[in-house]
Amino acid sequence: MPQTKFLLPEDSLPTTWYNLVADLPKPLDPMLHPGTREPITPADLQALFPQELISQEFTTERTVDIPGAVLDLYKQWRPSPLVRAHRLEKALDTPARIYFKNEGVSPAGSHKPNTAIPQAYYAKQAGIGRLTTETGAGQWGSSLALACQYFGIVCEVYMVKVSYDQKPYRRGLMQTFGASVTASPSELTEAGRAARAADPNSPGSLGLAISEAVEAALTSGGDAKYALGSVLNSVLLHQTIIGQEAQLQMEMAEAYPDIVIGAAGGGSNFAGLAFPFLGEQLRGGRPVRAIAVEPSSCPTLTQGQYDYDFGDTAGLTPLTRMHTLGHDFVPPSIHAGGLRYHGMSPIVSALKEHDLLEARAVPQTACFEAGVTFARNQGIVPAPESTHAVRVAIDEALACKETGEEKTILFSLSGHGHFDMPAYIDYFAGKLKD
């Protein structure tokens, strides 16, 4: 059998992040101040973020150096494996070659530490003692909790209530790593109290949890800053370590992807894998089909409007031009909590407008069906978010079976589902709804 795993040595770990903004066909539209609706300046963001992250948010440089302290922590699990899915290929009887980048090997079980660690590092360098954040399924919250523990920073997490109830083990992981976890909407903030007054049974949303975390930072008297796990340019920048490793590993496999697939909620996972390949294409290299997969219950890219909108429910954040379902949209309580966000990264949204990516929306039960197929053949249970990429990878492989084309498919397995087994139990019991 041909080689299965493609492992880079630690000394091949990329030492810079890649910034797709440098290669976009036209500049991004500026963020707007929530009060004045004028373009945001770096000074306007100082109440929320450390200076270095603000600089990364605005930079148009193609590469940004990764600090040595961040690289040292990355090496606990990076470079992550690239795996050829031989058994899945055989089960599907497809001529396609299927590869996946396994981000579930990180300490938090997902791709999220790729940005949590630099965000905590820059906060520590700036003398910040506390970070507030939101989380849906808990992958981001647990990643930031661990990163804050590494750097001796207090971590406060507002967890979307439906996920707080659905995923007690993610909550427990965050607490194990030292974070405090509060169900959102809560009684701790004005935004939370207003939401509870309007609907005492509110399931919460990522937009609302963001409002609470931002409010907590803004009212801290300068003691706390806010950390975001997706959407922002700087966050997507940090995730490109995934795709840069994958480029080197595909060379080891003597292959190049025809199709690159990633699940997309706010955009960071898809961006992490796809942006280095799309950047190569934009600089005159080989083209790829990049497919961003979202839940059909929260179809931001496929049905959202491309317009300026707030990143949170209460309107505390800057407005960005993005694909959005509206900042007051409350998505259904699907198990893929990390994909239940009303908006999409401005960069990913711009790529959609430039026809540089395809967007596909898939229903929950079809995703779990694909996740079970993958688990039974590859021995890894995917997180509910990751099953979206698995679903489309299988669909594309089956399309190759129909046409006889030997395409190379690369997808991001953004995290494992070991803390999400109640969702699989519900699937087997027929309780999941589309």
C-alpha positions in Angstrom: 0.0 0.0 0.0 1.3 3.5 -0.7 2.4 5.7 2.1 -0.3 6.7 4.6 1.1 9.5 6.8 3.3 12.4 5.7 5.1 13.8 8.7 7.3 17.0 8.7 10.1 17.2 11.2 10.0 20.0 13.7 12.8 21.9 12.0 10.5 22.2 8.9 7.8 24.1 10.8 7.1 27.3 9.0 8.4 30.4 10.8 6.1 32.9 9.2 2.3 33.2 8.8 1.0 33.9 5.3 -1.2 37.0 4.7 -3.6 36.5 1.7 -4.5 40.2 1.8 -1.2 40.9 0.0 -2.4 38.9 -3.0 -6.1 39.8 -3.2 -7.3 41.2 -6.5 -8.4 44.4 -4.8 -8.1 45.8 -1.2 -10.6 44.8 1.4 -13.3 47.4 2.3 -12.4 49.0 5.6 -14.0 48.2 9.0 -16.3 51.0 10.2 -16.6 52.5 13.7 -19.8 51.4 15.3 -20.6 54.9 16.5 -19.4 57.2 13.6 -19.6 54.7 10.7 -16.3 56.1 9.6 -13.3 53.8 8.7 -11.7 52.4 11.8 -8.2 53.5 12.7 -5.7 51.3 14.7 -6.2 53.6 17.7 -10.0 52.7 17.7 -9.2 49.1 18.5 -6.8 49.7 21.4 -9.6 49.2 24.0 -10.1 45.6 22.7 -6.8 44.2 21.5 -3.1 44.3 22.2 -1.1 46.5 19.8 0.6 43.7 17.9 -2.7 42.1 17.0 -4.0 45.4 15.8 -0.9 45.8 13.6 -1.5 42.4 12.2 -5.2 43.3 11.5 -4.1 46.1 9.3 -0.9 44.8 7.7 -0.7 44.2 3.9 2.7 42.4 4.2 2.7 39.0 2.6 4.4 37.3 5.6 4.5 37.9 9.4 7.1 36.4 11.6 6.0 33.9 14.2 7.6 34.7 17.6 10.0 32.1 19.0 7.9 31.5 22.1 4.9 30.7 19.9 6.9 28.3 17.8 8.1 26.5 20.9 4.5 25.9 22.0 3.4 25.0 18.5 6.0 22.2 18.5 4.0 20.4 21.2 1.9 19.1 18.3 3.0 20.8 15.1 3.6 20.0 12.4 0.3 18.1 12.3 0.0 15.0 10.2 -1.2 14.9 6.6 -2.9 11.5 6.1 -3.9 9.6 2.9 -7.4 8.2 3.5 -6.8 4.8 1.8 -9.5 3.0 3.6 -12.1 5.7 2.9 -11.1 5.7 -0.8 -11.6 1.9 -0.9 -14.9 2.0 0.9 -16.2 4.6 -1.6 -14.7 2.7 -4.6 -13.4 6.0 -6.0 -10.5 6.7 -8.2 -10.0 10.0 -6.3 -7.1 10.4 -3.9 -8.2 11.7 -0.5 -5.9 13.5 1.9 -6.8 15.1 5.2 -4.9 17.5 7.5 -5.5 16.2 11.0 -5.8 19.2 13.4 -7.4 17.1 16.0 -3.9 16.2 17.4 -3.6 19.6 19.2 -3.9 19.7 23.1 -7.4 21.1 22.7 -8.3 18.7 20.0 -8.8 21.2 17.2 -7.1 23.9 15.0 -8.0 26.7 17.5 -4.7 26.8 19.5 -3.0 28.0 16.3 -4.4 31.5 17.1 -5.1 31.1 20.8 -1.4 30.8 21.6 -0.2 33.9 19.7 -3.1 36.0 21.1 -2.3 35.0 24.6 1.4 35.6 23.9 0.8 39.2 22.6 -1.5 39.9 25.6 1.3 38.8 28.0 3.8 40.9 26.2 1.5 43.9 26.5 1.1 43.4 30.3 -2.5 42.3 30.0 -3.7 40.1 32.9 -7.1 39.0 31.7 -8.8 37.9 28.4 -12.5 37.6 27.8 -14.0 35.6 24.9 -17.0 33.7 23.6 -17.2 30.1 22.5 -19.8 28.0 20.7 -19.0 24.3 20.8 -16.0 25.0 23.1 -13.1 24.3 20.8 -12.1 27.9 20.9 -12.8 28.4 24.6 -10.7 25.4 25.6 -7.9 26.6 23.3 -7.7 30.1 24.8 -8.0 28.6 28.3 -4.9 26.5 27.7 -3.0 29.4 26.0 -3.8 31.7 28.9 -2.6 29.0 31.4 0.7 28.8 29.5 1.2 32.6 29.9 -0.3 33.1 33.3 -3.4 35.1 32.2 -6.9 34.9 33.6 -9.4 33.6 31.0 -13.2 34.3 31.1 -15.4 32.4 28.6 -19.0 33.2 27.7 -20.3 29.9 26.2 -23.5 29.9 24.0 -26.1 28.4 26.3 -27.3 25.7 24.0 -23.7 24.4 23.7 -23.1 25.0 27.5 -26.0 22.5 28.0 -25.2 20.1 25.1 -21.4 19.9 25.7 -20.6 19.6 29.4 -17.2 17.9 28.6 -16.0 20.9 26.6 -17.0 23.0 29.5 -15.1 20.7 31.8 -12.0 20.9 29.6 -12.1 24.7 29.8 -12.3 24.6 33.6 -9.5 22.0 33.7 -7.3 24.4 31.8 -8.2 27.1 34.3 -10.9 29.2 32.7 -14.2 30.4 34.2 -17.1 29.5 32.0 -20.5 31.3 32.0 -23.6 30.4 30.0 -24.6 33.1 27.6 -26.9 35.0 27.8 -25.9 35.7 31.4 -26.8 38.1 34.2 -23.2 39.5 34.2 -23.6 42.0 31.4 -26.2 44.5 30.1 -26.3 42.6 26.8 -27.0 39.3 28.6 -29.6 40.7 30.9 -31.4 42.3 28.0 -31.5 39.1 26.0 -32.8 37.1 29.1 -35.5 39.7 29.7 -36.6 39.4 26.0 -36.5 35.6 26.1 -35.9 33.8 29.4 -35.4 30.6 27.4 -33.0 32.0 24.8 -30.6 29.4 23.5 -28.0 32.1 23.0 -25.9 32.7 19.9 -22.3 33.4 19.1 -23.2 37.0 18.3 -24.7 37.5 21.7 -21.8 35.7 23.5 -19.4 38.1 21.6 -21.5 41.1 22.9 -21.1 39.8 26.5 -17.3 39.2 26.1 -16.7 42.5 24.4 -18.8 44.4 27.1 -16.8 42.7 29.9 -13.5 43.8 28.3 -14.7 47.4 27.6 -16.0 47.8 31.2 -12.9 46.3 32.9 -11.1 49.7 33.3 -8.3 48.5 31.1 -7.5 45.4 33.0 -8.9 43.0 30.3 -8.8 42.7 26.6 -11.0 40.7 24.2 -9.9 37.6 22.2 -11.7 36.3 19.1 -11.4 32.8 17.7 -12.3 33.5 14.0 -13.4 36.1 11.5 -10.6 38.7 12.0 -7.8 39.1 9.5 -5.2 38.4 12.2 -6.9 35.2 13.3 -7.0 33.8 9.8 -3.4 34.8 9.4 -2.4 32.6 12.4 -4.3 29.7 11.0 -2.3 29.6 7.7 0.3 27.5 9.5 -2.0 24.6 8.5 -1.9 25.2 4.7 1.8 26.0 4.6 2.6 22.7 6.3 0.1 21.0 3.9 2.0 22.4 0.9 5.2 20.9 2.1 3.5 17.6 2.9 1.8 17.4 -0.5 5.2 17.8 -2.1 6.3 14.8 0.0 3.4 12.9 -1.3 4.3 13.9 -4.9 0.8 15.3 -5.3 -1.1 18.6 -5.5 -4.8 19.1 -4.6 -7.3 19.7 -7.3 -9.9 20.4 -4.6 -9.3 22.0 -1.1 -12.2 21.7 1.4 -12.8 23.2 4.8 -15.8 23.8 7.1 -16.7 27.4 7.5 -18.4 29.2 10.4 -16.5 32.4 10.8 -13.9 31.3 8.3 -10.7 30.5 10.2 -10.5 26.7 9.6 -11.2 27.0 5.9 -8.8 29.9 5.6 -6.0 28.1 7.4 -5.9 25.3 4.9 -7.0 27.0 1.7 -5.3 30.4 1.8 -1.8 29.3 1.1 -3.0 27.3 -1.9 -5.2 30.2 -3.1 -2.3 32.6 -2.7 -0.1 30.4 -4.9 -2.9 30.5 -7.5 -3.2 34.3 -7.3 0.5 34.6 -7.9 0.3 32.6 -11.1 0.6 29.1 -9.7 -1.6 26.0 -10.2 -5.3 26.7 -9.7 -7.4 24.8 -7.1 -11.1 24.5 -6.4 -11.6 25.8 -2.9 -14.9 24.8 -1.2 -16.1 26.4 2.0 -18.8 24.2 3.7 -21.4 25.6 6.0 -24.5 24.2 7.7 -27.7 24.6 5.8 -29.3 25.9 9.0 -26.9 28.9 9.1 -26.2 29.5 5.4 -24.1 32.7 5.6 -22.1 32.4 2.4 -24.8 30.7 0.3 -27.8 32.8 1.4 -26.4 35.8 3.4 -26.3 39.3 2.1 -22.9 40.9 1.3 -23.0 44.1 3.3 -21.7 45.9 6.3 -22.9 44.4 9.6 -21.9 44.2 13.2 -19.9 41.1 14.4 -22.1 40.9 17.6 -25.7 41.1 18.5 -25.6 44.3 20.6 -23.7 46.3 18.0 -20.6 46.9 20.1 -18.1 45.7 17.5 -16.9 47.5 14.4 -18.9 46.9 11.2 -17.2 44.8 8.6 -18.3 44.1 5.0 -19.1 40.4 4.9 -21.7 37.8 4.1 -24.2 38.0 6.9 -27.6 36.7 7.9 -28.0 39.8 10.2 -26.4 40.4 13.5 -29.7 39.6 15.4 -30.0 36.2 13.6 -30.3 33.3 16.1 -29.5 30.0 14.3 -31.2 26.7 15.2 -29.5 24.7 17.9 -27.5 22.3 15.8 -24.6 20.3 17.3 -22.0 22.0 15.2 -21.9 25.0 17.6 -18.7 26.4 16.1 -20.5 27.0 12.8 -23.5 28.8 14.3 -22.4 32.4 13.5 -24.4 35.0 11.5 -21.4 36.4 9.6 -18.3 35.4 7.7 -14.7 36.6 7.6 -14.3 39.7 5.4 -11.5 37.9 3.5 -13.5 34.8 2.9 -16.5 36.9 1.9 -14.3 38.8 -0.5 -13.0 35.6 -2.1 -16.6 34.5 -2.6 -17.4 37.8 -4.4 -14.3 37.4 -6.6 -15.4 33.8 -7.5 -12.3 32.4 -6.0 -14.2 29.9 -3.8 -17.3 27.8 -3.9 -19.7 27.8 -1.0 -21.8 24.8 -0.2 -24.5 24.3 2.5 -25.2 20.9 3.9 -27.8 19.5 6.4 -26.9 18.2 9.8 -27.9 14.5 9.3 -26.0 14.2 6.1 -22.9 15.5 7.9 -23.2 13.0 10.7 -23.7 10.2 8.2 -20.4 11.2 6.6 -18.8 11.5 10.0 -19.8 7.9 10.8 -18.5 6.6 7.4 -15.2 8.4 8.0 -14.9 7.1 11.6 -15.6 3.5 10.6 -13.0 3.5 7.9 -10.3 5.9 9.3 -10.7 5.3 13.0 -11.2 9.0 13.9 -14.5 10.4 15.1 -14.7 13.9 13.6 -16.1 16.9 15.5 -19.6 17.9 14.2 -18.0 21.0 12.6 -15.5 18.8 10.8 -18.2 16.4 9.4 -19.2 19.2 7.1 -15.8 19.0 5.3 -15.9 15.2 5.4 -19.4 15.3 3.8 -18.3 17.3 0.8 -15.0 15.4 0.5 -17.0 12.2 0.2 -19.5 13.8 -2.3 -16.6 15.0 -4.5 -15.0 11.5 -4.3 -18.3 9.9 -5.4 -18.5 12.4 -8.2 -15.1 11.2 -9.4 -16.4 7.6 -9.2 -19.1 8.7 -11.7 -16.8 10.4 -14.1 -13.7 8.2 -13.6 -11.6 11.3 -12.9 -8.6 10.7 -10.6 -8.7 14.0 -8.7 -6.7 14.8 -5.6 -8.9 16.0 -2.7 -7.5 17.7 0.4 -9.7 18.6 3.4 -9.2 19.9 6.9 -10.2 17.6 9.7 -10.5 20.6 12.0 -10.9 18.6 15.2 -11.9 15.3 16.8 -15.3 14.6 18.3 -14.4 12.9 21.5 -16.3 15.5 23.5 -19.2 15.4 21.1 -20.4 11.9 21.5 -23.8 12.9 22.8 -24.4 14.3 19.3 -23.6 11.0 17.7 -25.8 9.2 20.3 -28.6 11.6 19.2 -27.9 10.8 15.6 -28.1 7.0 16.1 -31.3 7.5 18.1 -32.9 9.5 15.2 -33.2 12.6 17.3 -31.3 15.0 15.0 -33.4 17.3 12.8 -32.4 19.1 9.6 
